Amino acid sequence: MDLTKFRRRPTCEVRIGRVTIGGRYPVAVQSMTNTDTNDTAASVAQIERIDRAGGKIVRLTAQGRREGENLANIVRQLRADGYDTATVADIHFVPEVAAIAAQYVDKVRINPGNYRNEHGEFEALIEQCRQRGVALRIGVNHGSLAKRVFDRWGDTPQGMVVSAMEFLRICREHDFDQVVVSMKSSNTRVMVAAYRLLVEAMDAEGMHYPIHLGVTEAGNGLEGRVKSAVGIGALLADGIGDTIRVSLTEAPENEIPVARMLVEHFASRPGEFEVLHPERYSPTAYRRRSHVTVPVVHSEPLDGFRILEACSGNPTAELRAAILNLEQPDEPVVVRRRYEEPTLEAVAVKAAADLGPLLLDGLADGIWIDAPGFDEAQIRDVELMILQAARVRFSHTEYIACPSCGRTLYDIEKTLADIKARTSHLKNLRIGVMGCIVNGPGEMADADYGYVGAGPGRITLYKGREVIVRNIPQEEALDRLIELIRENGDWTDAPSGEPLRS
């Protein structure tokens, strides 16, 4: 990567229906339905809402043969309604469903971690996709690596890269270049390191496939937007990424304006910034640069900190260069930038994308958002969200919540709101709220407690990675979750009069 200036990573072009990504094309935005894929009318209506919001690529889960076959009806109705939205099938566990889906959609996404390949299923899928002009996404998830990969590498960024490269090499051996690759995690540090390691591995082998970016299970509200912006922004700032999804536990069309804001924010990154000491920076191995153990927000005492303010249109590169050029390499630094945006959401998303990566990489020791028009309490809250999203300071409960899809077995958006209403006053806890078991237990591996859909109206509760109680009625699950937190000594009552974070 070039530390001195912004340059999009060169990739080959991949056509997904009428959308082309990579090469000279701008970064595309996409989303995923959360309707039952067997419900044609509901799925089509939701795809059309996403399309009208600006998302021209939409993914649907196809967890079984019935869902795979119904993609034909969905695509047929979508085209009859006059929409040319690119459709993507999301496949888990059953290779035969990928073969079914490839007859109808524009792209098929498989997860190497739960896709069998002992008998040439993947090679057969490549040939089928080639014949119809269907693209493939090799979508690695941090929480669902294959056992043979996990046993050797653990759930590490390196293991994710090994998983992806195995399948990418098969694509190259078969001269199939209509491939997109992703390396998703709910942990922003893992996610960013995995993508950077992937780029190194692909470059070493002369591969130039486009990259899809996303932070899984980011949650909802401003916190979900900030978490996505920190992870996605760190990569877009380095020219990595050809299509993105901002995963929110909200209506999927809500994801599109946030994704478009990020794409537009990184459409141009002017300037060149000399870096005197590139050896001080390690993009794929986290290390703290200074002795500061708890990064600060700007309303806290700043004695002993150097304030570095970005003034250019490429604040991430400008500030990174300034930090790497310090005469005292371990001098504590607060990074500052002024934002004139009219909404708090725009300030939060852009600041997270610009300044979050410097915290995520261990370079900065504090954050200062200068945003006229917003009071100090609002800005402090955003700054703390960015520090937490960058995983350098935890000040409130973190919710690792999936955006839901057709596999989700309950109303996850309402459930997340209910769980937040009861638990958001807790400090330094991570609670996973997952729709199903496909990626749920793995993606919430960092969580202290987990609430996972186990069947219609049934919930399984976790303490860390351990199942505590299975298949309890959903109407009991929230109270049982709180009991579990109490039993383990992690519960405190909310201070009287303190508003809960929504």
N, C-alpha and C positions, 0 to 999 in steps of 0.2 A: 504494500500500500504506500501511496505517496503522502507523506506527512505535510508537505509544503503547500499543496493546493488540491482543489476538488477536481476529480475526474471520474466519470461513470466507468465502471468496470465493463470492458468490451465482452459481449456475449453474442451467440448466434441468435437468429430469430426463430421464434416458435409461434405457430399459428394455432389459436384456440377458437374455433369457429370463425367468426368475422373479426375477432380481436387478435392483434399480433403484439407480442411482447419481446423484449430484448432488442439487440442491435441499436438502431437509431430511434426506436419508438419510446415515447414517454412511459414512465412508471404507471402501470395500470392498478386500479383498485377493485377489490372484490369482497364478497360476503358469502354467507352460507344460510340456507333455510333452516328454520327450526320446526317446520310443520312435519306431519307424518307423510312420508314419501308415497304412501298408498292413497293419500287424499289428494287427488289430482287438482281439484278446484282450489283448495287452500294453498297448495304448493305453487301453482301457477300465479295466483293472486299475489303471493309474497315475492316471487321472483320479479313480477312486474313492478311492485313497489320498490324493490332494490334497484331495478334498472332505471326507473324514473328518478331515483335519488342520485344516479350517476355510476352505479356499480354494474359494469357490463359483463362481468364474469360471476356466476353464481354456482355454488356447490350444493349438492344434495346428498344425504346419506343413502347408501344402498347396502344395508346390512344383511339382506337376504335376497333370495331369488325373486320373491314377489315384488320387493321394492325395485330390484333391478329391472324387471319387466315393465313395471309401471312408469319407468322413465320415458318409455316410448309415448305413452299417453300425455305425459307432462310436456314433453318437447313438441308434440304435435299440436296441442292446444296453445302453447306459447307462440308458435309460428303462426297459427291461425289468427291469433290476436294481433299479429303484426310486430312482434318483438323478436329481434335477432340476438338476444342475450346468449352469450357463450355458457353452455351448461357443463358441469363437472360432476362426476360420480365419485363419492367417497367410499372406498372399499375397506372392509375389515374381515379378516379370518377366512373368507370363502373365495378362493381364486375364481371359481366358476361364475361368481357374480360379476367380477371384472370383465369376463368375456361377454356376459349378457349386456352389461352397461355399455361396453364399447360399441355395440351395434347402434346406439341411440344418441350418445352424448358427444361433446366436443373434446373432452379431456377426462381421463381416468386417473384418480389419485390412489396410490397404494402406500401402505405403511410397511416397510421391510421388516419391522419388528413382529408383525402378526400376519405376514403373507408367506405362505409356504412356497418353496422353490426347489423341492427335491427332484421333481420329475419334469422339468422344462416348462412349467406353467408360465413363468415370466417370459421366456423366449417366445412362447406361443402368443402371449398377449402383445408383445412387441410387433409380431407379424400381423396380427389382426388390426392393431392401431395403424400400422403403416398402410394397409390396404384401404382403410376408410379415411385416412388423414386425421386421425385422432391423436392428440397430444397425451403425454404421460407426466404425472408428477410423482417423483420419489419423495414421499413425505415422511421424514424421520421425526418421531416424537420422543422427547427425553424420557417420558414415563412408560414407554412400551418398546424397549429394545428387545431383540431376540435373546433367548436364554443363552445361546452360545456366545453372543457378543457381550452380554451382561456378565457372564461368568469370568470372562477374561479382562474386560475393561471397566466393569461397573457401569453405573448410570452417569457417565462422564461425557464431556464434549468430545473427547477422543473416540469413545465408543460410538457416539452418534455419527461421526465422520466415517469410521470403519463401516458402519451399516450402510450409509449412503453410497460410498465408493464401490462397494461390492456390486450394487445394482447398476450404478453408472457405467462400470466397466463392461457389464453385459450389454448395455445399450450401445456402447462404442464398438464392441466386438461385432455387433449386428448392424453397424452403420446406421443407427437410428438416432437422429439428433433432435427430434421433436420432444425434448425432455426438459422439465422444470424440476428444481430440487428445493426442498425446505428442511429446516432444522429447528423445530419449534420446542419451546420450553416455557413453563410459567415462571421460571427463575431467569431474570433478565441477564444476569452475569453468565449463566450457563448458555443461554440462547446466543448472546453476542459472541462468546468465545467459540461456540460450535460453528457459527457461520464463518467467522474469520479463519478457523482451522480448515473448514471445508474449502474456502477459496484458495488457501495455500496448497491443499492437496490437489485440487483440480488444476491449478496453474502448473504444479509440478508435473502433471501428466498431460498437459496440453488440452484440458477440457474447458469449454467456454459455454456451458449451459446456463440459461437464465435462472435467477434465484427468486423464490417467493419468500417474503418476510412476514413474520407474525410472532407475537407473544401470546401463548395460549393462556386461557383461564385468567385473563387480566381483571375480570370483575366488572363493575358498572360505575356509573357516575363519573365525577371528575377524577377519582382515583384510578379507575380503569383506563381512562384516556391518558393520564399521566404515565402509568406503567407501560402502556403500549408505546407512547411517544419516546420514552427513554430507550427502550430496546430497539425499536425500529429506527429511531433517529440516529443512534450510534452507528448503524450500518449505512443508512442513506448518506450520512455525513462523509463517509469514506467511499461513496460511489457504488456501494453494494446494494443490489435490489432492483428487480424489474417489475415486480407486482407485489402488492401488500394487502394484508387484511388486519384491521383493528378489531380484535375479538372482544365483544362486550356482552354482558349478560343483560341484554335489552333487545328490543325489536331490531332485527338485523339491518333494516334500512338506516337505523341510527348510526351504524358503523361508517357509512359511506362519507358523510361530511367531514368526519375526523380524518379518515384516510386521505381524502382529497386535500385537506388542509396541510397534511404532512407532505404530500407530493408537491404541492405548489410551493411550500416553504423551502424545499430542496431543489426546485427546478433550476435555480441559478445560485452558485456559491462562488462569488468573485474573489480575486486576490490570490497572491502567492506569499507565503510566510516562511522565511528562512528558519530552519531548525538546526541549531548548533550541536545539540547532543541527542541524536536519535537513539543512541544506545541506552538512554535512560527510560525508554518507553518499550513496554512489552505488551502488544495488543492481545495476545492469546494466553497470558498468564497474569492473573491479578496480583498486584502487590502495592501496598501503601507506599507512597513516595515520602511522606513526612512522618513525624512522631505523633501527629494528631490522631487520637483514637475515636473521637466523637465529632464528626463534622458539624459545623455551625450554620445557623441561619442568620440573616443580616441584623436582626433585632437583638441578638445576643452579643456579649462583649467580644470585640474584635482586636483587642490588644495583642500584638505579636503576629498578626496576620497581615500579609501584603494583599491589597485589593487590586485585582487586575480586571479592567473593564474592557469589553469588546465594543468596538465602534464600526467594524466592517460588516459586509453582508455575508461573511463566512465566520461567524463567531466561534464555532468549535475549533476550526483549524487555527484561527488567530490566537485564541487563548491557550490551546495546546502548545503552540510554538513558544508563546511567552513563558509558559511554565517550564518547558524543556530548556529554555535559554537562561534560566535564572542562574546568577552567579553562585548562590548557595542552593544546591540541588534539593535540599530537604526543607527549604523555607516554606512555612505554612501559607496557603493561598486561598483567598475567597474570590470566586469568579462572579463577575457582575455584568449585567446587560440591561438596557432600557427597552421596554416594550410599550408601544402606543396603541395596542389593539383595544377595540371597544368592549370586548367581552372577557370575562374571567377565564372562560374555557379556552379562548384563543391564546391568552397570555400563558396559561398553564401548559397547553400542548406545545407551543413554540419554545418556551423556556425549558421544558423537559427535554425536548429534542436537541436544543442547542447546548445546554449546560449539563444535563444529566449524564451524557457520555463521559465527561471529564471526571465526574464523581464515580461513575461505574468503573472507570479504568484506574482509580486510585490516585489520579493526578491532583485533583482539587480537594480542598479541606473545608469548603464552605460555599454557600450560594447567596447571591444578592440579586433579587428581581426588583428592578426599578420600574414600577408601573403606576403612573399617575392615574387617578380616578378610582383606585381601589384602596380600601383601608388596610392598615397594617395587619390586622387579624386575618384578613383574607389572604394576603400575600404570604404571611408566615405559614398559614395552613398549606398553601401550594408548595412553598419551599420544603416543608417537612414531607409532603407527599413525594416530591422529587428525590429527596434523600432516601426515603424508604424504598421507592421504586428502583433506585440505584443500589439498594442493599447495603448502605453504609451507616444508616441510623434508623432504628425502628422506634416509632413513637406512638403507634396506635395499632389496633387489630388489623391484620392483613387478611383479605378474603381472596382465596384462590378459587375463583368461580368460573365454570365453563360457560360459554355463550349459549349452550344448548343446541340441539339439532333434532332430527327426526328420531334419534335413538332415546332422547330424554323422556323419562317416565313420569315426570311431574312438572308443575308450573315452577320452574327454577327461578324465574324473575321475582315472583311474589315470595317464594321461599327465602331467597337471598335477602330481600327487604325485611322479612320477619326475623331472620337470624341476626341481621345487623341491628335491628331495633332492640334486641335483647342482649347483644354482646359487644357492641361497638365501643363501649367505655373501657373494655379490657385493654391492658397494655402489653405490647410485645408478644402477642399471640398470633398464630397463623391458623385460619380455619378454612378447610377445603369444602366447597359446596359443588358437587359434581353430579351431572345428569345420569350417568350410567357407568358401568364397569369397564368399558372399552379402553379408555385412557385414564379414567378417573383416579384409581388408587396410585398409579405410577406418576401422573402429573402432579398429584398433591403430596408427593413423597416428602416435601419439605414442611408440610403442615403439621401442626401439633395435634389437631383434631380434624376428622373428616366426616362428612354427611353425604352419602352416595346413594343414588337411586339403584335399587336392587330388583325391582319389578313394579308393576302397576300398584301404586299406593303403598309401596314397601320401601323401607330405608335401612341401610346398613351403616353403623357408626364405627369410626376408627379412632384409635389413639396412636398417633404416628402412623406406622405401617401396619399396625396390628389391628385386626378385626376384633371389636369388643362385643358387639351384639349385631346379629344378622336379622334382616327381613322383619323389622318391627313396623307396625302401622304408622303411616306418615303423621297422623294426628297426634301421635305420642312422641314423635322423633325429636322435636325441638326441646321439649322438656327433658327428655332423656339425654340429649346432648349437653344441656346445661348441668344436669346431674353429674354427668361424666367429668365435665370441667371442674365442678366443685370437688368431686371425689379425689381428683388429682392435685388439688391445692392451687389451681390456677384461676379461681374465681374471686373477684372482689365486687362489692356492691358499688353501683354508680354513685358518685358524690351527689348529695342532694342539690337539685337545681341545675346540674350540669346537663346541657343538651347532648343527646346522642348523635354521633355522626351518621348522616343518612346516606 
